[in-house]
């Protein structure tokens, strides 16, 4: 135990507390934690684009919607089990992101941000207008079946709790491994200095597009879980405000930091529920707290720590002469 890094001990304790939460909380608070988990998945998927690559994306709700509507349409029309559609929703959202991002991936900063806002609104309006006669228009799609796992139909909030947070844990593990990979290092180089990264032989357009598609695919799978949980979806569930919330929780927790995104999800989604009794004053207090944080903690509450490599693992060619 003494040889384990402190962060692993903290993660273990937090995981144990989280796993026991449904036994001590009522259904309302368990459902709040379910929403926190969903936004944690969405935040982590957007963090891959914003935090690791430095691309401003304020239209992430569009890919969330593509995944949710893919699951809803295939489930209600062809009665395919909702969880079987999880990879299908991811692939569909990823391909849609690739189609949309390919012409605009060369844009930077505010220009890319404005275009992604437009993409999000185009998708929402297309869903409202029922362009393909399968989205249900403004009323959305009803009658989505509950997910089944090992023959058990998942209905209750505490049952969804373990499904959602298992997906959160898998996302954290996979994205952490991605950070440590060659692909993750290339993304960091690209975020810090795109010109220098391109001069070092990194195909910046390729990495940008791949990251955009991967983040969108993960948002699409989150949309599948959301559709299974709600059993009804409508275009207003994927408006511009949803993209703003995802973007804000990344900035609040710490751009590029997995623990920061998780903390941002808890603070932005879970904390306001504690102050629901204060009615409108709770949003004023929360807004003031965010302004103060942006002034005194510009990197976020839990910014990513600089990487440290043991001296004995540095290649000889990189050592001191």
N, C-alpha and C positions, 0 to 999 in steps of 0.2 A: 504493500500500500504506500510506503514511503517513497518508492521509486516512481510512482505514477505522477504525471504532471497534475498540478492543481486544477486545471481546467477540466480534466477528465473526471475528477472527483465531483466538481460542481455540476457537470453535465449529468453524472449518474444520480446525484441527489435530486436534481430538477426533474429528471425522467421518472424517478420513483414517485415523486410527489404528483406529477401529472397523471401517471397511470392509476393512482389511487383516488384522483379527484372525483370521478363519477360516484364513488361510494359515500362521499361526504357532502356533495352538492346536490341541490334539487335540479329538476329538469331544465328550468330556465337558465341557470348558470352553466349547466353542461352544454346547452345549445349556444350560449355566448362563446364558450371555449371552442365549439365546432366552427363558429364564424371566424374566430381568431385563427384557427388552423387553416381554414380556406384562404384567408387573406395572407397567412404566412406562406402558403404555397405560391400564391400569385405574386407576393412580394419577392420571394426568392427567384421566381422566373423572370421578373422584371429587373431584379438586381443583377442578373447575368448580363443584361443589355446595358443598363444604366451604370451600375457600379463597377463592373469588370471591364467593360468596353468603352464606356464614356459616351454612349449614344443616348440622346434625349428622346424618350418615347412617351408621349402622352395619349397614345391610342391603344394601350394594351388591352383595354376592355373589349376591343373588337375581336381579338383572338380568343379571349374568354368566351365571348358570345358564339363564335364559330364552333368551338368545342361543345358548348351546351346545346346548341341547335342541331348539331350533327347527331349527338346522342338522342335528343328528343325525337327527331324525325325518324331515324332508323328504328328506334324502340317502338314508337307508336304505330308506324306504318308496316314494319316487318317483324315486330315482336322479338327483336334480338335482345338477349339479356343485357342490361345496362352496363355491367362491369366488363362484359366481353368487348364493348365498344370503347373501352379506355384507350387502347393504342390507336384505334381508328380515329378517335377525336384528336389525339395528339398529332397524328400524321396529317390529318385534314387541316388543322390550324397551322402546322408548320409549313405545309405546301402553300397555303394561302398567304402566309407571311413572306415566303420566298417570292411569290408572284408580285406582291405589293412592294416589297423592299428592293427588289432588283433594280428598278429604275431610279430609286431615290437614295440608295445606300451611300452615294458619294457626297450627299449633303451633310453639313455639320451644324452643330449647335442649334440656334433658334430656328433655322430653316427646316431642319429635320423635325424638330418639335412641332412646328406649325403643320407640316405635312401629315404627321402621325395623328394630330388632332382631327384633321380633315378625314383621314381614313376611318377613324373611330366613328365619326358622325355619319359618314356614308354608309357604313355597315348598319348602324342603328336605324337610319331612315329607310334603308332597303328592307330591313326586317319589318318595320312598321307598315310599309306600303305593300308588303307581301309580294315582292317582285316575282318570285318563282312559284307562287300559289301553294307553298308548302309550309310557310313559317307562321301562319295563323294571324298575320297582321298585328294590329295593336293589342289584340287579346292574347296573343301568344299561343302556346301549345299546352294542352291539358292531358292528364291521364298517363303521365310517364310512370312506368312501373318501378317498384322498389327494387334495390339491388339484392341479390341472393349470393350467399357465400357458404359453401359446404352444405347446401341444402337448407340453410336458415335465411329467412327473409329479414332484412335489416329495416326496422321501422322506428325504433325508439332513439332519442337523442344520445343515450349512453352507448348504444350499438354503433351509431354513426361516429361517435367520439373516437373509438378505437380504429375505425376504418380511416378516418381523416388524418388522425395523428400518426398512424402507421405510414401513410403517404408522405406526411411532413418529414418523418424520420428518414425515409428512403430518399427524399429530395435532398435533405441536409447531407447525408452520406455521399450521394452521387456528386453533388455540386462541390463538396469539399475535396473529393478525389479529383474533380475536374480542375479545381484551383491549383492543385499540386502537379498537374500534368504539364506536358509541353504546350498543349493547347491553352491552358490557363495562363501560363507565363507569357505566351504571345499576346493574349488579351490585355494583360497588365502593361506590356510594352506599348501596345497600341493606345491604351488609355492615357499613359503618361506623356507620350510624344509620338504622334502618328507619323510624322515625317522621318524621325529617327528610326522608328520601327520598320518603315518601308525601305529605308536605306540599309537596314540590317538584313534584308532579304525576306521579310514577312509580307505575304500577300494580304494586304490590309482589307481589300474588298472581299476576298474570300472569307476571312475570319469574321468580318462584320456581318456578312450575310448568314454564315453558319450560326453565329451567336443569336442573331435575330430570329432565325427559324427555330433554334432549340428553345429559346425563351418562350416563343409563341406556342410551340408544341406542348410545353409544360402548362401554360395557361389554358390550352385546349383541354387537357386532361383534368385540370381543376374545374373547368366548365362541366365536364361529364359528372363529376362528383356533386357539383351544385345542382344539376338537373335531377340527379337521383335523390338528393336530399329533399328538394322542394316539390317534386312531381309536377311542377308547373313553372313555365318560364315565359317571360315577356320581354320585349325590347327595352323597356324602362329599367330592367335589372342590369343593363349593360351600357348605361349612359356615360357621359363625359366625367361625371363626378366619381365613378368607380375608378377610372384611370388616375384621377387626381389623388384619390385615397391611396392607391398602390404606390404612386410616385412619392407621396408625402411620407409614408411609413419608412421608405428607404432613406430619405433625407433625414428624417427624425432619428432613426436608429443608427445610421452610419452607412454611407454609400460604399458598397463593396464588402461589407461585413455580414456574414451569415448570422452571428449572434445579434448584431445590430438590427437586422431585418426582423428577427423573431421578437426582439424587445419592442420594436416599432409597431408590430402587429398587436401585441398585448396592450400597448399604451393607446394606440389610435382606435382600436376596435373594442377592447375589453374595458379600459379605464372609464370611458364616458358612461358605461352602464352603471358604474358605481355611483355616479352623480346624477342619475336620471331623475331623482327626486327634486333636484334644484331647477328643473325645467329649462328655460332658455338661458339661465345664468351659467349653466354648466359649459355651454359652448363658448361663452365669453371668457370664462376662466381658462378653458382649454386653449383657446386661441391666444390669450395673453401668455400662457406658459410656453407655447410654441414660438412666439415672437422672442421671448427672453432666451429660449434655448438657441435660437438661430443667431442671437447676438453674442452670447457667451460660449456657445459650443458649436461653432460653425461646421465642424467635421462630423457632427452627430454625437449621440450619447455613447455609442460603442463603435468608434471607427476601427477599421482593420489595423491590426498590429503589423509593424514591419517584419519581414521574414528574416529569421536568423538561422544561419547554417553553421554547424560545428566546424572548427578549424581543421580537424582531422579528416573531414569529408570534402574539403576543397581540393580540386585537382591541382597537381603540381604546377601546371602551366598558369594557374591563377594565383599562386602563392606569391609571397614577396620574393624579389630576386636576391 
